[in-house]
Amino acid sequence: MRIIPKENQPKDRAPAGAAAASAAGSLRMRGLRLTGPRRIVLEVVRGSEAHPTAEAVHRMVRRRLPRVSLGTVYRNLRLLVAEGLVHERPGPHARFDGKVERHHHFTCTGCGRIVDVDGPLCDPPTRAVSARVAALTGLTITHHRIEFFGRCPACRPATGRRGPDRPPRGRSRRSS
């Protein structure tokens, strides 16, 4: 999968110059040294909606700093995660998310694309589930993560849509 940051960012996102200033300001507010690789790693992760892997971040950073090593990118990503400037999405290939506000994710089972889903869309039901789990188990819930899975519009077949009771093509209902 090829991950390329969007050239034309949505209107609600800051322009590139503001992103650089914002990244530098975020690093300074945490008392972190403002190094070129660190600032660019943060800008790349924040500027990508694709939730890139460390290797993808490295490829994008190398476009601006050709001599930066993968080790430098990994060290900076770990530091940014520890400082709460970036979130890490665990999995077989960890992915990094520059959106640190509360939100959930949709993952396409066809192409692997990850899309942000705003947290407020899910708040009332998740509060109810959390309260119910706490009441039934006696556990204290501090936070939760909801992930949605399915097919994005590009991966859904255009015709012959299957209903929930029809198995995918090529598979039989009978189990052997």
C-alpha positions as CSV (number, residue, x, y, z in Angstrom):
1,M,0.0,0.0,0.0
2,R,1.4,3.4,-1.0
3,I,0.8,6.3,1.4
4,I,1.2,9.8,0.1
5,P,0.1,12.8,2.1
6,K,-2.6,14.9,0.6
7,E,-1.5,17.9,-1.4
8,N,-4.8,19.8,-1.0
9,Q,-5.7,19.5,2.7
10,P,-9.3,20.0,3.8
11,K,-10.3,23.5,4.7
12,D,-10.4,22.6,8.4
13,R,-6.7,21.7,8.5
14,A,-4.0,24.3,8.9
15,P,-1.8,25.2,5.9
16,A,1.7,23.7,5.7
17,G,3.5,26.7,7.2
18,A,1.0,26.7,10.2
19,A,1.6,22.9,10.5
20,A,5.3,23.4,10.9
21,A,4.8,26.2,13.4
22,S,2.2,24.0,15.2
23,A,4.6,21.1,15.3
24,A,7.5,23.2,16.6
25,G,5.2,24.8,19.2
26,S,3.9,21.4,20.3
27,L,7.5,20.1,20.8
28,R,8.5,23.3,22.6
29,M,5.5,23.1,24.9
30,R,6.6,19.6,26.0
31,G,10.2,20.9,26.6
32,L,11.6,18.7,23.8
33,R,14.5,19.7,21.7
34,L,13.5,21.0,18.3
35,T,15.4,18.8,15.9
36,G,14.7,18.7,12.1
37,P,13.9,15.0,12.0
38,R,11.6,15.2,15.1
39,R,9.7,18.2,13.7
40,I,9.3,16.6,10.3
41,V,8.2,13.2,11.7
42,L,5.5,15.0,13.7
43,E,4.4,17.1,10.7
44,V,4.2,13.9,8.5
45,V,2.1,12.0,11.0
46,R,-0.2,14.9,11.7
47,G,-0.5,15.6,8.0
48,S,-1.5,12.1,7.0
49,E,-5.0,10.7,7.3
50,A,-3.7,7.2,6.4
51,H,-2.4,6.2,9.8
52,P,1.0,5.4,8.4
53,T,3.4,2.7,9.6
54,A,6.9,3.7,10.8
55,E,8.3,2.6,7.4
56,A,5.8,4.8,5.6
57,V,6.6,7.7,7.8
58,H,10.3,7.1,7.1
59,R,9.6,7.2,3.3
60,M,7.7,10.5,3.6
61,V,10.4,12.1,5.9
62,R,13.1,11.0,3.5
63,R,11.5,13.2,0.8
64,R,12.4,16.2,2.9
65,L,15.5,14.8,4.7
66,P,17.1,12.2,2.4
67,R,19.7,11.1,4.9
68,V,17.4,10.4,7.9
69,S,17.6,6.8,9.1
70,L,14.8,4.4,9.9
71,G,16.2,4.2,13.5
72,T,15.9,8.0,13.9
73,V,12.3,7.9,12.7
74,Y,11.5,5.0,15.2
75,R,13.1,6.8,18.1
76,N,11.2,10.0,17.4
77,L,7.9,8.2,16.9
78,R,8.4,6.4,20.3
79,L,9.2,9.8,21.9
80,L,6.2,11.5,20.3
81,V,3.9,8.6,21.5
82,A,5.3,8.8,25.0
83,E,4.7,12.6,25.1
84,G,1.1,12.2,23.9
85,L,1.7,14.1,20.6
86,V,0.9,11.0,18.5
87,H,-1.1,7.9,19.2
88,E,0.1,4.4,18.2
89,R,-2.5,1.9,16.9
90,P,-1.3,-1.6,17.8
91,G,-1.4,-4.4,15.4
92,P,0.9,-6.6,13.4
93,H,2.3,-3.4,11.9
94,A,1.9,-0.5,14.3
95,R,0.4,2.5,12.8
96,F,0.6,6.1,14.0
97,D,-2.2,8.6,14.3
98,G,-1.6,12.4,14.5
99,K,-5.2,13.0,15.7
100,V,-4.9,12.8,19.4
101,E,-8.5,14.0,20.2
102,R,-10.8,11.2,21.2
103,H,-12.1,9.3,18.2
104,H,-12.7,5.8,16.8
105,H,-11.6,4.0,13.6
106,F,-13.1,2.1,10.7
107,T,-10.8,-0.4,9.0
108,C,-11.6,-1.7,5.5
109,T,-11.2,-5.4,5.4
110,G,-10.6,-5.2,1.7
111,C,-7.8,-2.7,1.3
112,G,-6.7,-2.1,4.9
113,R,-7.6,1.7,4.8
114,I,-8.2,3.2,8.2
115,V,-10.7,6.1,8.5
116,D,-11.3,8.2,11.6
117,V,-14.7,8.2,13.1
118,D,-15.5,11.1,15.5
119,G,-15.9,10.1,19.1
120,P,-19.1,12.1,19.7
121,L,-20.9,10.0,17.1
122,C,-20.5,7.0,19.4
123,D,-20.7,8.6,22.8
124,P,-24.2,7.8,24.1
125,P,-24.0,4.1,23.2
126,T,-20.4,3.6,24.4
127,R,-21.2,5.3,27.8
128,A,-24.1,2.9,28.2
129,V,-22.0,-0.1,27.4
130,S,-19.2,1.0,29.7
131,A,-21.7,1.6,32.5
132,R,-23.3,-1.8,31.9
133,V,-19.9,-3.6,31.9
134,A,-18.9,-1.8,35.1
135,A,-22.1,-2.7,36.8
136,L,-22.1,-6.4,35.8
137,T,-18.4,-7.0,36.5
138,G,-17.4,-4.5,39.2
139,L,-14.6,-3.3,37.0
140,T,-13.6,0.3,36.8
141,I,-13.4,1.4,33.2
142,T,-11.0,4.2,32.5
143,H,-11.2,4.3,28.7
144,H,-12.2,2.2,25.8
145,R,-11.6,1.8,22.1
146,I,-14.2,1.1,19.5
147,E,-13.1,-0.2,16.0
148,F,-15.5,-0.7,13.1
149,F,-14.7,-3.1,10.3
150,G,-16.2,-3.6,6.9
151,R,-15.7,-2.5,3.3
152,C,-15.1,1.0,2.1
153,P,-17.0,2.3,-1.0
154,A,-14.0,1.5,-3.2
155,C,-13.9,-2.1,-2.1
156,R,-17.6,-2.9,-2.2
157,P,-18.9,-4.6,-5.3
158,A,-20.9,-2.2,-7.5
159,T,-23.5,-4.8,-8.3
160,G,-24.8,-8.0,-6.7
161,R,-24.6,-6.7,-3.2
162,R,-25.0,-9.4,-0.6
163,G,-27.4,-9.2,2.2
164,P,-26.5,-10.3,5.8
165,D,-28.0,-13.7,5.2
166,R,-26.1,-14.5,1.9
167,P,-22.6,-15.9,2.1
168,P,-19.7,-14.4,0.1
169,R,-19.4,-15.7,-3.4
170,G,-17.4,-19.0,-3.7
171,R,-18.3,-20.2,-0.2
172,S,-20.9,-22.6,0.8
173,R,-23.2,-22.3,3.8
174,R,-22.5,-25.9,4.7
175,S,-19.6,-26.5,6.9
176,S,-17.5,-29.5,6.2
